Amino acid sequence: MSKIIIRTAAATPRQVKRKDGTVMVFREQAAAVMKDGEDFAHPFRLSLDDTQAPYPAGEYVVDASSFNVGQYGDLMVSRRIVLVPIAPAPAPAPAK
């Protein structure tokens, strides 16, 4: 299973100036996707909503609500990806 890795719970603002001179501010968080069978993670930027707190450091999977079927039957990824934490494996029971 591929997983998303968040190393730090920090959002970075990115400003874009429109043609009309107004400035839009986007909030992004650094993340990486670790694909099955690969040795290294691939970094990417994760867009956050204006009021959304950054994801805490940890490992996640992409929630099914992040995917849609488009007008022509194509699979599409939402502009805002929703992550679900991967629950840590339960500790093994002590031997008797």
Backbone bond lengths (Angstrom), bond angles and torsions (degrees), N, CA, C in turn:
res aa  C-N    CA-C-N  psi(-1)  N-CA   C-N-CA  omega(-1)  CA-C   N-CA-C  phi
1 M - - - 1.443 - - 1.531 108.46 -
2 S 1.318 116.91 128.53 1.457 121.15 175.05 1.518 109.05 -71.30
3 K 1.337 116.27 149.30 1.457 119.77 -179.54 1.516 110.41 -137.90
4 I 1.328 115.00 157.03 1.454 122.96 176.69 1.523 107.25 -101.30
5 I 1.324 116.03 134.28 1.459 121.05 -179.12 1.523 108.75 -114.06
6 I 1.326 115.99 127.34 1.461 122.79 173.66 1.529 105.93 -112.26
7 R 1.314 117.51 123.74 1.473 121.00 -178.24 1.524 112.46 -94.17
8 T 1.338 117.59 -36.92 1.466 120.41 -179.75 1.514 110.02 -135.16
9 A 1.324 115.35 144.97 1.470 121.80 -179.04 1.522 109.70 -89.53
10 A 1.322 116.96 62.16 1.462 120.94 -178.91 1.524 109.65 -129.67
11 A 1.330 115.92 134.70 1.463 121.64 175.93 1.528 108.55 -100.32
12 T 1.318 116.28 141.85 1.455 122.44 179.03 1.522 108.78 -114.75
13 P 1.337 117.29 124.56 1.467 118.27 177.03 1.531 110.68 -78.11
14 R 1.327 115.60 144.80 1.464 121.29 175.85 1.522 107.19 -130.99
15 Q 1.330 116.84 125.18 1.458 121.51 -177.29 1.517 110.65 -101.37
16 V 1.335 115.00 137.88 1.457 121.75 177.18 1.521 107.03 -128.00
17 K 1.330 116.10 127.62 1.465 120.75 179.26 1.521 108.89 -91.56
18 R 1.333 115.84 125.57 1.462 121.58 178.73 1.528 109.98 -78.60
19 K 1.322 115.26 168.10 1.460 120.34 178.31 1.528 111.78 -61.74
20 D 1.351 116.28 -31.63 1.476 119.21 -179.00 1.533 112.29 -81.38
21 G 1.332 117.71 2.61 1.458 121.59 176.47 1.517 114.68 94.49
22 T 1.328 117.88 -12.81 1.462 119.45 178.00 1.525 109.67 -74.28
23 V 1.307 114.98 156.76 1.458 120.63 -177.52 1.522 109.69 -112.97
24 M 1.319 115.69 131.02 1.461 121.35 174.23 1.527 107.64 -104.19
25 V 1.321 116.10 140.78 1.459 120.41 179.10 1.527 108.55 -116.92
26 F 1.311 115.65 124.00 1.454 122.13 176.04 1.520 108.11 -108.06
27 R 1.327 116.02 145.83 1.470 120.65 176.03 1.521 107.95 -109.38
28 E 1.328 115.31 130.37 1.454 120.72 -177.84 1.523 110.03 -130.51
29 Q 1.316 114.88 157.11 1.460 121.12 177.30 1.521 108.06 -130.91
30 A 1.326 115.60 138.46 1.467 120.43 178.28 1.522 109.58 -73.72
31 A 1.316 115.64 135.35 1.463 121.79 179.25 1.523 107.61 -146.80
32 A 1.318 115.90 174.44 1.463 121.28 175.71 1.518 108.11 -147.91
33 V 1.320 115.98 147.10 1.454 120.32 176.02 1.526 107.64 -106.84
34 M 1.314 114.88 129.96 1.469 122.03 176.96 1.520 106.64 -104.43
35 K 1.332 116.00 108.40 1.452 120.93 -177.87 1.525 110.16 -85.13
36 D 1.315 115.69 144.86 1.463 120.91 177.62 1.522 110.86 -55.03
37 G 1.322 116.29 135.13 1.449 121.64 175.19 1.518 114.50 81.01
38 E 1.335 118.55 1.16 1.455 120.30 179.05 1.524 110.03 -107.63
39 D 1.314 116.44 153.20 1.464 121.50 -176.62 1.528 113.73 -87.67
40 F 1.330 117.52 -23.35 1.453 120.60 -174.38 1.525 111.10 -127.68
41 A 1.331 115.40 146.65 1.458 121.64 178.10 1.531 110.18 -79.70
42 H 1.336 116.25 154.17 1.460 122.89 178.82 1.531 108.67 -108.30
43 P 1.342 118.58 113.33 1.464 120.57 -177.91 1.527 112.37 -71.13
44 F 1.329 115.44 149.93 1.459 122.27 174.91 1.527 108.65 -156.77
45 R 1.340 116.71 169.94 1.463 122.29 177.83 1.523 108.63 -102.20
46 L 1.303 116.00 135.16 1.454 123.26 179.66 1.525 107.68 -106.58
47 S 1.322 118.51 121.31 1.465 121.98 179.21 1.519 110.39 -77.17
48 L 1.333 115.92 136.86 1.463 122.10 178.43 1.528 109.34 -113.73
49 D 1.325 116.58 150.60 1.465 120.77 172.51 1.526 109.00 -66.65
50 D 1.329 116.21 162.83 1.466 121.16 -178.23 1.524 113.10 -56.70
51 T 1.317 117.73 -38.60 1.466 121.06 -176.30 1.529 113.38 -104.77
52 Q 1.321 116.65 1.89 1.466 120.84 -176.63 1.527 111.16 -75.81
53 A 1.324 115.75 131.21 1.465 120.66 174.77 1.528 108.50 -72.11
54 P 1.327 117.69 146.50 1.472 119.22 176.48 1.529 110.70 -61.11
55 Y 1.312 115.54 150.85 1.464 119.89 176.47 1.526 109.23 -68.12
56 P 1.331 117.33 139.51 1.467 119.87 174.98 1.533 110.28 -66.80
57 A 1.319 116.07 157.09 1.463 120.58 177.43 1.526 109.16 -58.25
58 G 1.311 116.47 139.67 1.458 120.79 179.29 1.513 111.30 156.64
59 E 1.333 115.15 -168.80 1.455 122.33 -179.62 1.519 109.24 -112.83
60 Y 1.325 115.88 140.97 1.454 122.16 -173.52 1.523 110.75 -139.06
61 V 1.328 115.21 164.53 1.465 122.52 166.54 1.525 106.24 -120.57
62 V 1.327 116.31 160.09 1.457 121.26 179.29 1.522 108.60 -81.27
63 D 1.335 116.38 128.84 1.461 121.94 179.47 1.527 109.97 -69.21
64 A 1.329 116.64 145.48 1.461 122.14 -179.25 1.528 112.16 -59.82
65 S 1.338 118.11 -24.82 1.468 120.73 179.57 1.534 111.63 -68.04
66 S 1.317 118.01 -11.42 1.464 121.98 179.44 1.525 112.48 -80.08
67 F 1.316 117.64 -7.71 1.462 121.81 -178.37 1.520 110.47 -111.68
68 N 1.332 116.20 142.09 1.463 123.17 177.67 1.517 108.74 -135.52
69 V 1.320 115.93 159.32 1.459 120.79 171.89 1.520 105.81 -102.39
70 G 1.337 116.22 124.47 1.460 121.99 -176.26 1.510 113.20 -74.99
71 Q 1.309 114.36 179.12 1.459 123.94 -176.94 1.529 112.52 -56.82
72 Y 1.326 116.81 -32.23 1.465 120.91 -177.07 1.523 112.69 -107.52
73 G 1.341 117.04 19.23 1.451 121.20 176.29 1.517 114.67 85.23
74 D 1.328 117.47 11.23 1.468 121.17 179.20 1.517 110.08 -86.64
75 L 1.325 115.97 145.48 1.456 120.87 174.43 1.520 108.44 -76.30
76 M 1.334 116.52 130.20 1.457 121.53 -178.87 1.520 109.84 -126.55
77 V 1.326 116.01 148.81 1.460 121.85 176.31 1.519 107.15 -102.80
78 S 1.330 116.64 133.22 1.460 121.22 -179.72 1.521 111.15 -62.00
79 R 1.319 115.26 157.28 1.466 120.19 178.14 1.524 110.74 -63.12
80 R 1.320 117.03 -37.30 1.461 122.71 178.47 1.532 107.97 -108.19
81 I 1.309 116.25 110.13 1.460 121.63 179.27 1.526 108.77 -81.03
82 V 1.318 116.12 135.53 1.463 121.98 177.38 1.527 107.77 -102.67
83 L 1.335 116.01 129.78 1.460 120.91 -179.52 1.519 110.87 -107.28
84 V 1.324 115.39 146.45 1.465 122.76 177.03 1.531 107.06 -120.80
85 P 1.343 117.08 126.88 1.472 118.81 -179.13 1.524 111.77 -62.24
86 I 1.318 115.38 143.35 1.462 120.78 173.49 1.520 106.30 -84.65
87 A 1.319 115.84 122.39 1.467 120.08 -179.76 1.523 109.22 -67.36
88 P 1.342 116.88 133.66 1.468 118.15 177.65 1.525 110.47 -63.77
89 A 1.308 115.92 148.27 1.468 120.61 179.06 1.533 109.04 -63.26
90 P 1.330 116.98 139.30 1.472 118.41 179.19 1.522 110.89 -63.72
91 A 1.319 115.16 145.24 1.467 120.73 179.26 1.526 108.59 -66.17
92 P 1.327 117.81 141.21 1.465 119.15 179.20 1.536 109.87 -65.59
93 A 1.317 114.68 144.57 1.462 119.97 178.89 1.532 109.41 -68.63
94 P 1.320 117.24 142.66 1.471 119.62 179.16 1.533 109.94 -63.83
95 A 1.320 114.09 143.52 1.464 119.39 179.20 1.518 110.02 -70.45
96 K 1.334 115.29 145.58 1.478 120.00 -179.65 1.492 110.24 -88.88
